[in-house]
Amino acid sequence: MPRHVSPLLAAVLALAAVVMMTTHLVWQDRERTSARMEALAADMAKVVEAHVLHTTKGADIALRQAAALVDEAGNLEAVQNPVYWRRLRDALANMDGGETLWLFDTKGNGVAGTGRQMDRPLNIADRPHFQAVLAGADLVVSPALRSRLDNRIVFTISRPIRDWTGDIIGVASAGMKTEWLVNFYAMMSFGLDTTVTVFRTDGEIVARQPDLAANLGRNNRNGQLFREQLPQAPVGTYWSLSVLDGKERLAAYRLIPDLNLVVYAGIEGESAFAAWRVRSLWFVAEVAMTTTLVLLLLLASDRMIRSGHRNQMRALEAESVALQLGAELHQARRDPLTGLPARGLFLELAEGMRQSAGQRGLVLAFLYIDLDGFKAVNDRQGHDQGDKVLTMVAEIMRRTTRDGDLLGRLGGDEFVVCLSGHVPDIRTVATSVANRIIAEVRDLGMGVGCSIGISLTAGSCNDLPCSLRQADAAMYRAKQMGKGAWFIHEPAQEPCPPCDDRAIA
């Protein structure tokens, strides 16, 4: 038997093993990538759902206020009185994402309104959402449509206006910005090609990013989401082939039955796996080069083959350790229970907000939140109940803050919110958010409340830990006032020491 047969057989076996190992590692990486993309799409759908609920709740409150104005004024026409009209305008101003607020009679004629181009006559008798309200629907969210005031794309939220007998005498309707629902969350794509869409349960599009104008008036009822996914489950992830643009996406969806809406977040397949393909090509190339070298060494010397194999295994182990350390470091920067940024990540993000605010002439406000009665919940009901309270408080903070506000958990039962705004308004914004958080935490009915300390930063201050300390001190002042309250610290009360030192220098 020729002497070269045994090394050749060993080389073939080694090559087969390398091919199998490479295929396995590449496939595992693909599965992990798919899981990460599914989680990202699901998270996007969750936050959009929460934002839709928050927006519609605010609009419904404003519409109820408008209906109450009609009842107080006596009829629809009386709301044109400047006193009532200003109150109608205030209701619109307090509505996140609102563009216009109109009162219509039962014939669809606009009787009173506030917002853009209110001096133009308006009739919406032919609009399906108006007809649905007259037919008895309590709250109707329309699909995206062209405004008859200025041709902008909006969607509407409408509810009936009833007299004391319960008869419908008109319709209160809010014109809403479609971009308010989706644009911010579509930017949470981390460099991926994403689509965020809010559908009605009849397949009509309420809001979409991107390409809303190109898909205005189109219906998705025959798409995979409505034909296959929703009949099976109200929440899920799946591979979606869009009937709107023909693109394949890894998508997540969430049904909001009370509003007859469906939230959809999708990541284009090409984009989702682009980084994986690059990694795989480089990995295969590296393995191919390494394997070629190893095979040459095997044919030349068994000893060199064994040495090359050990080096390869050490490299793979080092890569695995590096990936594990990177994952642990990423996880450590977020609170695992609530998903909020921990202290270090919060301060990094807050520094970015400070720089952006300075460029736009804004200042920051910090709300330092400490739960009252939380220790008693932990001691009497157990840590599982305590974790539930912390999770619910984090969700309250998400609901009661604005897009662009920064939330964090500092540890234990301490949370923090960072807001930005103009100098005349920042105090009002901060105290309004504090009041809403205090009220909603108290309304949990779980034996907990919260005290909040507020600090307002000066425009030249860049010592964020100092601002947090001042907010913490203000929180203790709030607790001394009897808990369940807020106390505000302003720069005039106790100037920031680092800023004073710079001024002296």
VENKACOR-V500559 format. One line per field, one symbol per residue. phi: phi as a letter, one per 20 degrees, with the letter a starting at -180 (. if undefined). psi: psi as a letter, one per 40 degrees, with the letter a starting at -180 (. if undefined). A space follows every 50 residues. Layout:
phi->???
psi->???
//
This chain:
phi->.ffeffffffffffffffffffgfffffffffffffffffffffffffgf fffffffffffffffffffffffoafffffggfffffffffffeefnfdb cdddefenefebabpelfeefbccgefgfffffffofebcdeffbeffeb mfecccccbfddefenffdrcecdedffffecfffffedlneedcccdde fenfeebbcemfgfdfnecdfeffgeedfffebfcrcaeddfeecmeece ccbbedffdlccecccdgggffdfffffgffffffffffffgfffffffe afffffffffffffffffffffffffffffffecfffdmfgfgfffffff fffffffffdmdcdcddedcfenffffffednfffffffffffffffffe defnfddbdeplddcbcddcrfgfdffffffffffffgffffffmdnccb dcdccdeffefcefgffffffffffffffffpmmbccdddgffbgfggff fffff
psi->hidedddddddddddddddddddddddddddddddddddddddddddddd ddddddddddddddddddddddddidddeehddddddddddddehhehdi hihiieeehhdiiibhfeeiihhfdehdddddddeehdhhhiiiihhede eihiiihiiihiaeeeiheahhhhhihdddddddddefefeihihhihii eeeihdiihafdddeheihedeidddddddddieiiiihhhhedeeihih iiihhgddefihhhhihhddddeddddddddddddddddddddddddddd hdddddddddddddddddddddddddddddddeihddeeihadddddddd dddddddddefiiihhhhhhhhedddddddeiddddddddddddddddde iiheihiiheibfhiihhiiiiddedddddddddddddddddedfeeiai ihhhhhiidehegdddddddddddddddddeeifiihhhidddgihdddd dddd.
//
